């Protein structure tokens, strides 16, 4: 075989230089450094602490401030379960829930057959005694004339003394009978009035103007002013005077000194939480509940509204007008935003997601609000709930 031909089939092997490995080495080093740095930064950065915050607000002098919050219910000062004065069977009911009625409007009727029969009997008895009285009056008139004639004849000595005495006795007897029958007429008239009242009692009327909130009886049922058990009803329906609606709340006796008569308040119905209604304290009931340690307070609405209904839940904020000679305005924060540190009053302010410790000066406390004269600005957020070991510089996040 030719040697030149074998040389052509030989594979040329060029040695690989280190220059081909250098770029990959650099890239690996960069990636390693980046991953290590990111891991160190993630481990070094503190986890955010969840807190709750409140915004500092400005309080102008003379503006109303809440000194106490309480909850209660809407109550009707005039409310009645309308019943009858007698026991009887209901024959007609003229009311329905939600109906407006006027004073003395007929609400229901009872069976009046017995009352009408009794009234007719009383009328007949009255006519009888009046007829008897009329008869006696006629006889008395005749007796008086006979007595006068007997006197004239006695003067002429034409009648005896016995005849004169008999005429006088007849006159006096008829006078006494007439007096008794006149009294009988009065008695019969009173009995007639009672019978008429019994008939009137079978008609049940509204004692005042209001709205029917409950219908308690139906035709055919028995009704009685007293509870006698069984299926006997004690009322036709419940009537409420909507113009007498007010609020009744129970205030803890430890805070009753913050409430006074005619004090302004703000009421918020649970059914309409965005609707604040001006109200005013009517009276503080002068007695305390020994078991609950509360005092009842009556509060009246400044203006009533058809949306206000009896027994609705309501929250009341008792207000007080600030009247001091201090600064014209101050910053207000909740009471639980204030902390003590080394004998000083401080708040924890949230700045760029981190805690900043800030010393403050307190001007006064009204209810659950702290008024600050220095150390805080309007709109700054302060911590009101969070771990007790919060320190300046801690990363925080507000709870939703």
Secondary structure, 3 states (H helix, E strand, C coil): CCHHHHHHCCCCCCCCCCHHHHHHHHHHHHHHHHHHHHHHHHHHCCCCEEEEEEECEEEECCCEEEEEEEEEEEEECCEEEECCCCCEEEEEECCCCCCEECCCCEEEEECCHHHHHHHHHHHHHHHHHHHHHHHHHHHHHHHHHHHHHHHHHHHCCCCCHHHHHHHHHHHHHHHHHHHHHHHHHHHHHHHHHHHHHHHHCCEEECCCCEEEEEECCCCCCEECCCCCCCCCECCCEEEECHHHEEEEEEEECCCHHHCCCCCEEEEEECCCCCCEEEEEEEEEEEEEECCCCEEEEEEEECCCCCCCCCCCEEEEEEEEECCCCCCCEEEEEEHHHCEEECCEEEEEEEECCEEEEEECEEEEEECCEEEEEECCCCCCEEEEECCCCCCCCCEEEECC
